[in-house]
Amino acid sequence: MLGLPKRTLIVIAVLVGVIVLYVIGSNKQAGNANNASPTTPAANASQCRVTVTADVLKVRAAPDVKSAQVGSYKQKAEVDAEKVTQNGFRKLSEGHWVSNDFVKPIAGRDCG
Protein backbone atom coordinates (compact mmCIF):
# COMPACT_ATOMS: atom_id res chain seq x y z
CA MET A 1 0.00 0.00 0.00
CA LEU A 2 1.55 3.27 -1.24
CA GLY A 3 4.84 1.42 -1.55
CA LEU A 4 5.63 1.95 2.13
CA PRO A 5 6.39 -0.73 4.67
CA LYS A 6 3.57 -1.64 7.04
CA ARG A 7 5.57 -0.38 10.03
CA THR A 8 5.99 3.07 8.45
CA LEU A 9 2.26 3.33 7.76
CA ILE A 10 1.48 2.46 11.38
CA VAL A 11 3.91 5.12 12.66
CA ILE A 12 2.37 7.74 10.34
CA ALA A 13 -1.16 6.80 11.44
CA VAL A 14 -0.21 7.08 15.10
CA LEU A 15 1.41 10.50 14.55
CA VAL A 16 -1.65 11.77 12.70
CA GLY A 17 -3.86 10.50 15.55
CA VAL A 18 -1.72 12.27 18.16
CA ILE A 19 -1.84 15.52 16.19
CA VAL A 20 -5.63 15.30 15.84
CA LEU A 21 -6.03 14.67 19.59
CA TYR A 22 -3.71 17.59 20.36
CA VAL A 23 -5.73 19.96 18.17
CA ILE A 24 -9.02 18.79 19.67
CA GLY A 25 -7.60 19.19 23.21
CA SER A 26 -6.32 22.69 22.43
CA ASN A 27 -9.74 23.76 21.19
CA LYS A 28 -11.42 22.41 24.33
CA GLN A 29 -8.95 24.23 26.59
CA ALA A 30 -9.52 27.49 24.75
CA GLY A 31 -13.28 27.03 25.16
CA ASN A 32 -12.96 26.15 28.86
CA ALA A 33 -10.75 29.16 29.54
CA ASN A 34 -13.72 31.38 28.81
CA ASN A 35 -15.97 29.44 31.21
CA ALA A 36 -18.89 30.32 28.96
CA SER A 37 -18.52 33.98 29.88
CA PRO A 38 -20.03 36.63 27.62
CA THR A 39 -17.80 37.65 24.74
CA THR A 40 -18.75 41.30 24.35
CA PRO A 41 -16.42 43.79 26.07
CA ALA A 42 -19.31 45.52 27.86
CA ALA A 43 -20.57 42.23 29.25
CA ASN A 44 -17.06 41.17 30.36
CA ALA A 45 -16.55 44.44 32.21
CA SER A 46 -19.68 43.82 34.26
CA GLN A 47 -18.65 40.30 35.32
CA CYS A 48 -16.66 39.94 38.52
CA ARG A 49 -13.10 38.68 38.04
CA VAL A 50 -10.46 38.48 40.75
CA THR A 51 -6.70 37.99 41.05
CA VAL A 52 -5.26 35.59 43.62
CA THR A 53 -2.90 37.32 46.10
CA ALA A 54 -1.92 34.27 48.21
CA ASP A 55 0.94 31.96 47.22
CA VAL A 56 -1.57 29.11 46.99
CA LEU A 57 -5.29 29.68 47.49
CA LYS A 58 -7.45 26.73 48.48
CA VAL A 59 -10.87 26.41 46.88
CA ARG A 60 -13.47 25.08 49.32
CA ALA A 61 -16.78 23.31 48.72
CA ALA A 62 -18.57 25.72 51.09
CA PRO A 63 -17.81 29.09 52.73
CA ASP A 64 -16.06 27.54 55.73
CA VAL A 65 -12.37 26.80 56.47
CA LYS A 66 -13.38 23.31 57.63
CA SER A 67 -15.11 22.57 54.33
CA ALA A 68 -13.52 20.09 51.90
CA GLN A 69 -10.85 21.43 49.57
CA VAL A 70 -11.96 21.00 45.95
CA GLY A 71 -9.08 22.76 44.20
CA SER A 72 -6.47 25.49 44.41
CA TYR A 73 -5.06 28.46 42.52
CA LYS A 74 -1.54 29.85 42.38
CA GLN A 75 -0.64 33.47 43.04
CA LYS A 76 -1.58 35.93 40.27
CA ALA A 77 -4.17 33.55 38.77
CA GLU A 78 -7.21 35.39 37.40
CA VAL A 79 -10.56 33.77 38.13
CA ASP A 80 -14.20 34.55 37.29
CA ALA A 81 -16.18 35.08 40.48
CA GLU A 82 -19.63 36.04 41.67
CA LYS A 83 -20.62 39.08 43.70
CA VAL A 84 -21.75 36.79 46.52
CA THR A 85 -19.69 36.87 49.72
CA GLN A 86 -20.51 34.91 52.84
CA ASN A 87 -18.62 34.23 56.04
CA GLY A 88 -15.48 35.94 54.63
CA PHE A 89 -15.55 33.82 51.46
CA ARG A 90 -16.26 34.78 47.84
CA LYS A 91 -18.28 32.42 45.66
CA LEU A 92 -16.59 31.48 42.40
CA SER A 93 -19.29 29.08 41.25
CA GLU A 94 -21.57 26.42 42.71
CA GLY A 95 -19.55 24.48 45.28
CA HIS A 96 -16.42 26.64 44.82
CA TRP A 97 -15.53 29.25 47.46
CA VAL A 98 -12.28 31.08 48.30
CA SER A 99 -11.25 33.30 51.19
CA ASN A 100 -12.07 36.87 50.22
CA ASP A 101 -8.91 38.03 52.07
CA PHE A 102 -6.73 36.48 49.38
CA VAL A 103 -8.41 37.70 46.19
CA LYS A 104 -8.47 41.20 44.73
CA PRO A 105 -11.08 42.37 42.21
CA ILE A 106 -9.58 43.31 38.85
CA ALA A 107 -9.94 47.01 38.05
CA GLY A 108 -13.02 47.79 35.99
CA ARG A 109 -14.88 44.64 37.03
CA ASP A 110 -18.06 44.78 39.08
CA CYS A 111 -17.53 42.56 42.12
CA GLY A 112 -20.05 44.35 44.32
VOLUMFI-355162 format. One record per residue: residue in one letter; chain; x, y, z of N, C-alpha, C in turn. Coordinates in nm, 4 decimals, always signed. Layout:
N
['a', 'A', [X, Y, Z], [X, Y, Z], [X, Y, Z]];
...
***
This chain:
112
['m', 'A', [+0.0840, -0.1183, +0.0000], [+0.0000, +0.0000, +0.0000], [+0.0879, +0.1239, +0.0000]];
['l', 'A', [+0.0770, +0.2055, -0.1026], [+0.1549, +0.3265, -0.1236], [+0.3043, +0.2994, -0.1327]];
['g', 'A', [+0.3431, +0.1766, -0.1417], [+0.4840, +0.1421, -0.1553], [+0.5636, +0.1612, -0.0270]];
['l', 'A', [+0.4954, +0.1763, +0.0853], [+0.5633, +0.1949, +0.2128], [+0.5491, +0.0699, +0.2983]];
['p', 'A', [+0.6502, +0.0411, +0.3785], [+0.6393, -0.0734, +0.4675], [+0.5258, -0.0554, +0.5680]];
['k', 'A', [+0.4694, -0.1651, +0.6101], [+0.3569, -0.1643, +0.7038], [+0.3925, -0.0876, +0.8317]];
['r', 'A', [+0.5121, -0.1066, +0.8799], [+0.5573, -0.0383, +1.0033], [+0.5549, +0.1144, +0.9863]];
['t', 'A', [+0.5987, +0.1639, +0.8731], [+0.5990, +0.3071, +0.8455], [+0.4571, +0.3615, +0.8421]];
['l', 'A', [+0.3654, +0.2902, +0.7801], [+0.2260, +0.3333, +0.7755], [+0.1656, +0.3410, +0.9160]];
['i', 'A', [+0.1996, +0.2452, +1.0008], [+0.1483, +0.2463, +1.1380], [+0.2016, +0.3673, +1.2134]];
['v', 'A', [+0.3313, +0.3963, +1.1991], [+0.3912, +0.5125, +1.2658], [+0.3249, +0.6411, +1.2183]];
['i', 'A', [+0.3021, +0.6547, +1.0892], [+0.2374, +0.7745, +1.0337], [+0.0947, +0.7866, +1.0875]];
['a', 'A', [+0.0219, +0.6769, +1.0930], [-0.1158, +0.6795, +1.1436], [-0.1190, +0.7219, +1.2910]];
['v', 'A', [-0.0261, +0.6712, +1.3692], [-0.0208, +0.7081, +1.5103], [+0.0115, +0.8568, +1.5250]];
['l', 'A', [+0.1066, +0.9072, +1.4501], [+0.1415, +1.0496, +1.4548], [+0.0230, +1.1385, +1.4161]];
['v', 'A', [-0.0471, +1.1006, +1.3114], [-0.1655, +1.1765, +1.2700], [-0.2699, +1.1755, +1.3813]];
['g', 'A', [-0.2898, +1.0590, +1.4436], [-0.3857, +1.0503, +1.5549], [-0.3471, +1.1392, +1.6708]];
['v', 'A', [-0.2189, +1.1419, +1.7063], [-0.1717, +1.2272, +1.8163], [-0.1937, +1.3743, +1.7828]];
['i', 'A', [-0.1645, +1.4128, +1.6602], [-0.1843, +1.5521, +1.6188], [-0.3321, +1.5895, +1.6258]];
['v', 'A', [-0.4192, +1.5034, +1.5794], [-0.5634, +1.5299, +1.5844], [-0.6091, +1.5466, +1.7301]];
['l', 'A', [-0.5656, +1.4560, +1.8170], [-0.6033, +1.4669, +1.9590], [-0.5499, +1.5948, +2.0208]];
['y', 'A', [-0.4297, +1.6344, +1.9841], [-0.3713, +1.7587, +2.0356], [-0.4546, +1.8792, +1.9935]];
['v', 'A', [-0.4927, +1.8837, +1.8677], [-0.5730, +1.9958, +1.8168], [-0.7092, +1.9992, +1.8855]];
['i', 'A', [-0.7717, +1.8848, +1.9002], [-0.9022, +1.8786, +1.9673], [-0.8885, +1.9246, +2.1126]];
['g', 'A', [-0.7841, +1.8790, +2.1816], [-0.7604, +1.9189, +2.3206], [-0.7345, +2.0677, +2.3339]];
['s', 'A', [-0.6604, +2.1252, +2.2401], [-0.6316, +2.2690, +2.2434], [-0.7597, +2.3498, +2.2277]];
['n', 'A', [-0.8470, +2.3051, +2.1386], [-0.9737, +2.3760, +2.1187], [-1.0604, +2.3692, +2.2436]];
['k', 'A', [-1.0622, +2.2550, +2.3112], [-1.1421, +2.2414, +2.4327], [-1.0874, +2.3303, +2.5434]];
['q', 'A', [-0.9554, +2.3388, +2.5560], [-0.8954, +2.4230, +2.6585], [-0.9261, +2.5691, +2.6322]];
['a', 'A', [-0.9206, +2.6111, +2.5082], [-0.9524, +2.7492, +2.4754], [-1.0978, +2.7789, +2.5089]];
['g', 'A', [-1.1869, +2.6846, +2.4829], [-1.3283, +2.7028, +2.5157], [-1.3508, +2.7050, +2.6654]];
['n', 'A', [-1.2805, +2.6196, +2.7408], [-1.2960, +2.6148, +2.8855], [-1.2365, +2.7368, +2.9535]];
['a', 'A', [-1.1368, +2.7984, +2.8930], [-1.0752, +2.9156, +2.9537], [-1.1762, +3.0292, +2.9659]];
['n', 'A', [-1.2713, +3.0330, +2.8756], [-1.3723, +3.1383, +2.8808], [-1.4809, +3.1087, +2.9827]];
['n', 'A', [-1.4934, +2.9843, +3.0263], [-1.5975, +2.9442, +3.1209], [-1.7345, +2.9927, +3.0790]];
['a', 'A', [-1.7602, +2.9907, +2.9501], [-1.8895, +3.0318, +2.8956], [-1.9249, +3.1743, +2.9350]];
['s', 'A', [-1.8242, +3.2592, +2.9532], [-1.8520, +3.3983, +2.9883], [-1.8905, +3.4744, +2.8624]];
['p', 'A', [-1.9628, +3.5842, +2.8782], [-2.0027, +3.6633, +2.7620], [-1.8803, +3.7110, +2.6858]];
['t', 'A', [-1.8944, +3.7286, +2.5549], [-1.7797, +3.7652, +2.4737], [-1.7742, +3.9135, +2.4400]];
['t', 'A', [-1.8791, +3.9881, +2.4659], [-1.8754, +4.1301, +2.4353], [-1.7995, +4.2047, +2.5437]];
['p', 'A', [-1.7204, +4.3056, +2.5073], [-1.6420, +4.3787, +2.6066], [-1.7278, +4.4386, +2.7177]];
['a', 'A', [-1.8447, +4.4924, +2.6839], [-1.9308, +4.5522, +2.7859], [-1.9781, +4.4476, +2.8859]];
['a', 'A', [-2.0114, +4.3296, +2.8368], [-2.0568, +4.2233, +2.9254], [-1.9427, +4.1741, +3.0136]];
['n', 'A', [-1.8216, +4.1608, +2.9581], [-1.7063, +4.1168, +3.0364], [-1.6733, +4.2150, +3.1477]];
['a', 'A', [-1.6869, +4.3433, +3.1220], [-1.6548, +4.4442, +3.2212], [-1.7507, +4.4377, +3.3397]];
['s', 'A', [-1.8719, +4.3887, +3.3172], [-1.9683, +4.3824, +3.4261], [-1.9535, +4.2551, +3.5086]];
['q', 'A', [-1.8812, +4.1555, +3.4586], [-1.8647, +4.0302, +3.5317], [-1.7490, +4.0437, +3.6302]];
['c', 'A', [-1.7697, +3.9906, +3.7492], [-1.6657, +3.9943, +3.8518], [-1.5524, +3.8998, +3.8129]];
['r', 'A', [-1.4310, +3.9484, +3.8262], [-1.3104, +3.8681, +3.8035], [-1.2085, +3.9129, +3.9067]];
['v', 'A', [-1.1393, +3.8172, +3.9672], [-1.0459, +3.8482, +4.0750], [-0.9080, +3.7906, +4.0446]];
['t', 'A', [-0.8062, +3.8479, +4.1126], [-0.6698, +3.7993, +4.1055], [-0.6332, +3.7389, +4.2405]];
['v', 'A', [-0.5673, +3.6254, +4.2395], [-0.5255, +3.5587, +4.3624], [-0.4009, +3.6286, +4.4168]];
['t', 'A', [-0.4033, +3.6642, +4.5466], [-0.2897, +3.7319, +4.6098], [-0.2088, +3.6383, +4.6990]];
['a', 'A', [-0.2632, +3.5241, +4.7372], [-0.1916, +3.4269, +4.8211], [-0.0966, +3.3449, +4.7343]];
['d', 'A', [+0.0047, +3.2840, +4.7962], [+0.0943, +3.1955, +4.7216], [+0.0154, +3.0801, +4.6602]];
['v', 'A', [-0.0664, +3.0163, +4.7436], [-0.1569, +2.9106, +4.6986], [-0.2894, +2.9333, +4.7688]];
['l', 'A', [-0.3963, +2.9426, +4.6929], [-0.5288, +2.9684, +4.7488], [-0.6139, +2.8430, +4.7353]];
['k', 'A', [-0.6617, +2.7937, +4.8480], [-0.7452, +2.6733, +4.8480], [-0.8881, +2.7091, +4.8097]];
['v', 'A', [-0.9460, +2.6264, +4.7265], [-1.0866, +2.6414, +4.6883], [-1.1645, +2.5414, +4.7724]];
['r', 'A', [-1.2676, +2.5911, +4.8408], [-1.3469, +2.5084, +4.9321], [-1.4842, +2.4796, +4.8727]];
['a', 'A', [-1.5454, +2.3718, +4.9189], [-1.6781, +2.3315, +4.8716], [-1.7881, +2.4190, +4.9297]];
['a', 'A', [-1.7595, +2.4859, +5.0426], [-1.8568, +2.5724, +5.1090], [-1.7801, +2.6875, +5.1748]];
['p', 'A', [-1.8490, +2.7942, +5.2126], [-1.7815, +2.9094, +5.2726], [-1.7415, +2.8850, +5.4184]];
['d', 'A', [-1.6487, +2.7925, +5.4381], [-1.6056, +2.7542, +5.5727], [-1.4660, +2.6935, +5.5623]];
['v', 'A', [-1.3734, +2.7334, +5.6520], [-1.2367, +2.6804, +5.6473], [-1.2313, +2.5304, +5.6729]];
['k', 'A', [-1.3335, +2.4752, +5.7357], [-1.3380, +2.3311, +5.7630], [-1.4004, +2.2516, +5.6485]];
['s', 'A', [-1.4492, +2.3222, +5.5475], [-1.5112, +2.2570, +5.4325], [-1.4047, +2.1863, +5.3487]];
['a', 'A', [-1.4444, +2.0862, +5.2743], [-1.3524, +2.0087, +5.1903], [-1.2860, +2.0974, +5.0850]];
['q', 'A', [-1.1574, +2.0730, +5.0621], [-1.0848, +2.1430, +4.9572], [-1.1163, +2.0753, +4.8239]];
['v', 'A', [-1.1596, +2.1557, +4.7257], [-1.1957, +2.1003, +4.5951], [-1.1025, +2.1476, +4.4837]];
['g', 'A', [-1.0022, +2.2268, +4.5203], [-0.9079, +2.2757, +4.4200], [-0.8170, +2.3803, +4.4799]];
['s', 'A', [-0.7344, +2.4412, +4.3951], [-0.6468, +2.5485, +4.4407], [-0.6045, +2.6335, +4.3216]];
['y', 'A', [-0.5585, +2.7543, +4.3522], [-0.5063, +2.8462, +4.2515], [-0.3724, +2.8993, +4.2994]];
['k', 'A', [-0.2832, +2.9259, +4.2056], [-0.1543, +2.9845, +4.2380], [-0.1650, +3.1365, +4.2349]];
['q', 'A', [-0.0675, +3.2010, +4.2979], [-0.0637, +3.3471, +4.3036], [-0.0681, +3.4065, +4.1630]];
['k', 'A', [-0.1392, +3.5155, +4.1500], [-0.1580, +3.5931, +4.0269], [-0.2540, +3.5278, +3.9276]];
['a', 'A', [-0.3161, +3.4157, +3.9648], [-0.4171, +3.3554, +3.8771], [-0.5378, +3.4482, +3.8721]];
['e', 'A', [-0.5994, +3.4598, +3.7554], [-0.7213, +3.5393, +3.7403], [-0.8385, +3.4431, +3.7268]];
['v', 'A', [-0.9448, +3.4701, +3.8035], [-1.0561, +3.3769, +3.8127], [-1.1881, +3.4534, +3.8043]];
['d', 'A', [-1.2846, +3.3997, +3.7283], [-1.4196, +3.4551, +3.7292], [-1.4811, +3.4265, +3.8648]];
['a', 'A', [-1.5558, +3.5237, +3.9168], [-1.6179, +3.5079, +4.0481], [-1.7579, +3.5675, +4.0447]];
['e', 'A', [-1.8297, +3.5448, +4.1522], [-1.9627, +3.6045, +4.1665], [-1.9539, +3.7177, +4.2686]];
['k', 'A', [-2.0574, +3.7982, +4.2740], [-2.0617, +3.9085, +4.3700], [-2.0921, +3.8594, +4.5111]];
['v', 'A', [-2.1319, +3.7352, +4.5239], [-2.1748, +3.6786, +4.6516], [-2.0557, +3.6584, +4.7444]];
['t', 'A', [-2.0657, +3.7142, +4.8659], [-1.9687, +3.6872, +4.9717], [-2.0451, +3.6402, +5.0941]];
['q', 'A', [-1.9855, +3.5459, +5.1660], [-2.0513, +3.4911, +5.2835], [-1.9443, +3.4394, +5.3778]];
['n', 'A', [-1.9523, +3.4787, +5.5035], [-1.8616, +3.4230, +5.6042], [-1.7152, +3.4511, +5.5722]];
['g', 'A', [-1.6855, +3.5614, +5.5008], [-1.5483, +3.5938, +5.4633], [-1.4994, +3.5213, +5.3392]];
['f', 'A', [-1.5897, +3.4553, +5.2668], [-1.5547, +3.3819, +5.1458], [-1.6279, +3.4420, +5.0263]];
['r', 'A', [-1.5630, +3.4345, +4.9090], [-1.6259, +3.4779, +4.7840], [-1.6610, +3.3536, +4.7035]];
['k', 'A', [-1.7814, +3.3548, +4.6483], [-1.8280, +3.2423, +4.5665], [-1.7718, +3.2570, +4.4257]];
['l', 'A', [-1.7073, +3.1500, +4.3780], [-1.6591, +3.1481, +4.2403], [-1.7650, +3.0871, +4.1494]];
['s', 'A', [-1.8216, +2.9769, +4.1958], [-1.9290, +2.9078, +4.1248], [-1.9921, +2.8123, +4.2241]];
['e', 'A', [-2.0897, +2.7352, +4.1802], [-2.1574, +2.6423, +4.2711], [-2.0567, +2.5425, +4.3284]];
['g', 'A', [-2.0451, +2.5410, +4.4618], [-1.9548, +2.4479, +4.5281], [-1.8082, +2.4875, +4.5231]];
['h', 'A', [-1.7795, +2.6146, +4.4897], [-1.6416, +2.6637, +4.4815], [-1.6326, +2.8009, +4.5496]];
['w', 'A', [-1.5670, +2.8040, +4.6655], [-1.5534, +2.9249, +4.7456], [-1.4068, +2.9467, +4.7801]];
['v', 'A', [-1.3644, +3.0748, +4.7884], [-1.2282, +3.1084, +4.8302], [-1.2339, +3.2188, +4.9350]];
['s', 'A', [-1.1317, +3.2237, +5.0185], [-1.1245, +3.3299, +5.1188], [-1.1162, +3.4648, +5.0486]];
['n', 'A', [-1.2028, +3.5555, +5.0840], [-1.2069, +3.6875, +5.0221], [-1.0843, +3.7709, +5.0587]];
['d', 'A', [-1.0121, +3.7308, +5.1652], [-0.8914, +3.8030, +5.2071], [-0.7775, +3.7845, +5.1083]];
['f', 'A', [-0.7846, +3.6815, +5.0254], [-0.6730, +3.6485, +4.9378], [-0.7051, +3.6612, +4.7894]];
['v', 'A', [-0.8099, +3.7374, +4.7583], [-0.8414, +3.7703, +4.6192], [-0.8655, +3.9205, +4.6102]];
['k', 'A', [-0.8307, +3.9762, +4.4958], [-0.8469, +4.1199, +4.4734], [-0.9223, +4.1391, +4.3425]];
['p', 'A', [-1.0345, +4.2130, +4.3463], [-1.1076, +4.2370, +4.2210], [-1.0203, +4.3076, +4.1183]];
['i', 'A', [-1.0329, +4.2678, +3.9946], [-0.9583, +4.3313, +3.8855], [-1.0248, +4.4650, +3.8548]];
['a', 'A', [-0.9444, +4.5661, +3.8330], [-0.9944, +4.7011, +3.8054], [-1.0916, +4.6983, +3.6886]];
['g', 'A', [-1.2016, +4.7689, +3.7037], [-1.3018, +4.7785, +3.5987], [-1.4040, +4.6669, +3.6000]];
['r', 'A', [-1.3904, +4.5734, +3.6917], [-1.4876, +4.4639, +3.7026], [-1.5800, +4.4909, +3.8201]];
['d', 'A', [-1.7048, +4.4536, +3.8038], [-1.8059, +4.4777, +3.9076], [-1.8155, +4.3566, +4.0000]];
['c', 'A', [-1.7498, +4.3665, +4.1146], [-1.7526, +4.2561, +4.2119], [-1.8357, +4.2917, +4.3336]];
['g', 'A', [-1.9125, +4.3985, +4.3237], [-2.0049, +4.4352, +4.4319], [-1.9371, +4.4778, +4.5527]];
***
